[in-house]
Amino acid sequence: MSIGHINWVQLIGYTASLLVFSTFYMKTMIPLRCVAIASNVAFLTYGYFAGLYPVFLLHMVLLPLNLFRLHQMRKLIQRVRRSLTRDFSLEWIIPFVTREDFKKEEALFRKGDPADKLYYLEKGAVRLPELDRTVGAGEIIGEIGVFSPFKERTASAVCTSDSTFLVLGERKALELYHQNPDFGLCLVRTIIRRLLSDRAHRSSGLSPARVHRFDIAGCGVSSRGLARQERSSHNRADARSGVA
């Protein structure tokens, strides 16, 4: 083995070590993974030509792992970017919800009650007395209490007509929030819209109809669309039952 060849192999080894060292200064994951992949390639080259097969085998394992993690992070970023620009579908949530019917003048919950459910108003209307406003079909109700640190209702909700809700339990709502970026972003937007609407209503004195249109259409969902999605899911389930 020539002196020139040995120096070349050592240079690759030093480069690989420098790349690993630089990963400790990375503050974001994607650049860190990219540099780690480059170090894997450098160590593979160094380990092979230097005859350091334990090093070679280690980075044979680490290289596909880093590539896989980089692919996962890029997919997550793409999903978040798509959720900012496209309509959000609640179809996948349907298996996790239950339908509950309430009569006119029946209270959905009272201020101070434990916040253990998230409601999607499928049809009907609900009055929020403390806020002096009424919400209609296609809106989420109760999200602030579920995600607040106190886990209690910040206002009462009373049905002004016979109403139907799709109900998601607190535990499942928190699980879906962490698992699905689209759902999480939709809830964050809904909560921010509601807080801004309440603030504008108090400071400007505008009518609720003008300042309180923060319905879930802001997340790209309509009550009509969700109803179609739910009927489609029920039809598929009935078809499977019929085949069985």
N, C-alpha and C positions, 0 to 999 in steps of 0.2 A: 504493500500500500504506500503510495507516494505521500511526501510531505504536503504537497498542494491539496491532495484529496483529503487528508486528515484535517487540514485547516478549514476546508470548505464544510466538512461535516460539523466541526466545532462551531463554526459561524452560525450554522442552522440551529444548533443547540442553544447558543446564546440568544439568538433571535426568539426562539420559542420561550425561553425563560423570561425574556423582556416582555413578551406579549402576556404571559401569565401575570407578571408583576403589574402590568398596566391595568388589568381587569379590576384590581383593588381600588382604582381611582375612578372607575365608571360609576356614574350616579343614576343611569337609566339602564333598563334591562336589555333592550334591543342592541345598543352598541356593545354592551358587555358580552352578550351571546355571540355577536359577530367576531369580536376579538378572541373569544374563547375558541371559536371554530378555527380561526386562523392559527391559534397556538396548537390546537389538535393536529392540524395538517403539518405544522412545523415539527412537532414532536414525533409524528409518524415517520417523517422523512429522516429525522435525526436518529430515532431508535432503530430504523431499518438499516441505515448505512453504517451506524456505529456498532451494530450487533447487540443493542440493548433491547432484547425482546420483551421483557416485562413492561418497559416504557411503551414499546410499540403496541402491545396488547391492551394496555390501559387506555391509550388514546384511540384505539380501534373501537372501544366501547363508548368512550366519552363523545366522540365525534357525532355518531347518529343521535345520541341523547341531546346534545346541544342543538343539532339541526331540528329535531322534533320540537323542543321547547321554543325555538325561534319561530317555527311554523305556527305553534299554538298562539303565541303572542301576536303575531301578525293577523291571524284570523280573528282574534278578539278585538283588535283595533279596527279591523274592517267592519265587524259587526256593530261596534259603537258608532262608527262613521255612517253606516247605512241607516242606523236607527235615528240619526239626526236628519236624514233627508227623505226617508220613505215612510209609508203608512205602517202603523203598528197593528198587528193582528192579535186578538185575544183568543183565537180559536184553540190554541194549545192549552189555555187555562181552563176550558170548559170541564174536563174530567175532574178538576179539583174543586169546583164550586157546587153549591147546593142552591135550589130555588126556594125562596120564602115569600109568602104572600101576606100583606098587611091591609087591614081595612081602613077606611077613611077615619080620621081623627085618632088612629092608633099610633102610639109612640114607638118609633124605631129604637131610640135610646134617649136618656136624659143626661143633661150636663152633670158631670162628675161620675157617671157610671163607668165601670171598667171597660176599656177599649179592647175587645177581643175578636172583633170581626171587621172586615172591609166589605162595603156594599157597592154593587153596581146596579143603578136604577134602570131596570129594563123597561118598565112602563109605569106611568103614574106621575105624581108630584109630591115633593116633600118640603115642608116649611121648617126653616131654622129660626125659631123665635128670637133668640138672643142676637142674631145677626140681622133680623128684619128682612129676610129674603127667602125666596122659593127656588128650588132646583127642580129640573125636569129630567125626562128620560135621557139616557146616554151619559149620565154623570156618575162619578165615583163619590161616595159619601163615607166618612169615617176614617179617612187615611191619616189625618193629622194625629188623632188619638192613638192609632195603632203604632205609629212610628215615633211618638213623643216619648221622652224618658219617663214620664209619669204614668203612661198607659191608662189615661182616663179621658173621657169625652170632654171636649172644650165647649160644646154647645149641644142643645137638644135638637132632635129631629122628629117631626110629627108629620104623618102622611095627611095630605089635604085631599086625597082621593084614593080609591083602591089601587094599591101599588104592588108590583112584583120586583123582587130583587134577586140578583145572583150574588151569593154570599161566599166570601173566602175567609177562612179562619186566620187568626193572627199568626200562628206558627207557620202555616203553609205560605202565607203572604210574605213572611220574612225569608223563608227558604227560597221562594221564587225570586224575591228581590236580589238575593245573592247569586242565584243560578243563571238568571236571564238578564243581560244588560238592557234589552229593549224594555222589559217590564219595569226594571229599576228606574230607567230614565223617564219613562212615562209617569211613574209615581212622583218622582222628584219634580218634574214639570208641573204636575197637577197641584202639588203642595205649594210650590212657589207661586203659581198663578192665583191660588186661593188666598195666600197671605198678602200678595200685592193687591188683590181685589178688595180684601177687607180693609187694607190700609187706605186705598183710594176712596172707598166708600165712606170711611170715617172722616177723611180730610176734605173731600170735595162735596159731600152731600148729594152726589148724583143718585139717580134711581138705581135700584139693584139690577134692573134689566139691562142697564147700560154698562155697569162695571163688573157684573158677575157672570159673564159668559166665558167661564173657564172650563167648559165641559170637555169630556174626553176626546172630542173631535180634534182638540189641540194635539193629541197623540196619534191622530189618524184613525180613530175608531168611531163608528156610529152605532147607535142602538139597533138600527135596522140591519146593519152589516153583521153585528154580533148575533142577532136573532137568526139570520140566515145561516151563520156558521154553526150555531147550536142545533138548528133543525137538521142540518147536513150531518152532524155528528150522531144525532139520535137515529136518523135514517140508516146510517152505516151500521150502527149497533143493532137496529131491528133486523137489517138484512143478514147480519152475522147470526143473530138468534134464529132467524127463519131457516138458514142453511143448516144450523146445528140441529 
